[in-house]
């Protein structure tokens, strides 16, 4: 779901950069020594997940895993995401440096929202699989909506790409919900202390 260089208008780029900087600052402030290894693992997973992607107009479709990242990291997902997206831009030309702020903002903010919803589900005592499925689905849905909005705000020429992006991500939402449910079920069995920590 990377937006390519040279696509977005200057106001959209500036808004995305400002949002990303704010999110990264909050994430770094909340990050402690216990969170650093987890953030590294999540960042690596985000990097690998998008190596297999399908180009779709001005953007691309691939597994995102931002909802699970938000569930594990909260706002610390912002610094984890900017590292993964920066390396993808430099090493594989996915996205780009100029659009790094927008890509970080759309992916990480929606992941944080998905993570917050998943943590709420855990706090009220519902199943971890439901928390993972909700986080995964909300994360991808939010990312698709925010990315489509960024494209649409950059001009009428991208309205078709924005609509196509939303339609193409419907199956990805279902897949991400299933992956999120599986990950949380696995973690509840082998690392229950991590799942308990998400309830706080």
C-alpha positions, 0 to 999 in steps of 0.5 A: 500500500505504498504511495509512489513518489511524485503522486501526492500534492504538497499540502498532503505531503506536508500534513503526512510529514507533520503527522508522522513526526508527531507520532514518532515523537510520541512513540519514542517518548513511550518506548522503554528498554523492554519495548525496544526488542519487540519494536525491532521484531515488529519492524522486521516483520513489517519490512518482510510482509510487504516484500511480496506486493502487487502494483495497483496504479499509484500504490501497491497491495500486500500484507500489512500487519499494522493492526497486530503491530499496533496491538503489540506496540501501541504508539511505538509502532510509529518509529518501528514503521518509519524504519521499515518504510525507510529501508524499503524505500532505500533498498527496493524503491517501494514508496519513496523518501518524499512520501515517507511521512504520508506512508508512515502516517497512514499505516502506523496511525491506522495500526495504532487504532486497530491495536487500541480496539484489540486491547479494549477487547482483551480488557473486557475479557473477550477472546484473544483471537477476536482481539487479533482479528479486530486489530488486523481488520481495522488496521488494514481498513484504516490504512486503505481509507487513509491512503485512498483519502491521500490520493483523492486529496491530491487531485481528481486524476487519482479518484479512480486509483483511490476507489480501486485501492479500496476495492482491492483491499477487501480480500486483504482485510479478511486475510489480515483478520485471519492472520491476526487471530492466528497470531494472537491465539498462538501468543496466548498459548506460548506467551500469555504474559505478553497478552496480559501486558496488552490489557494495561 
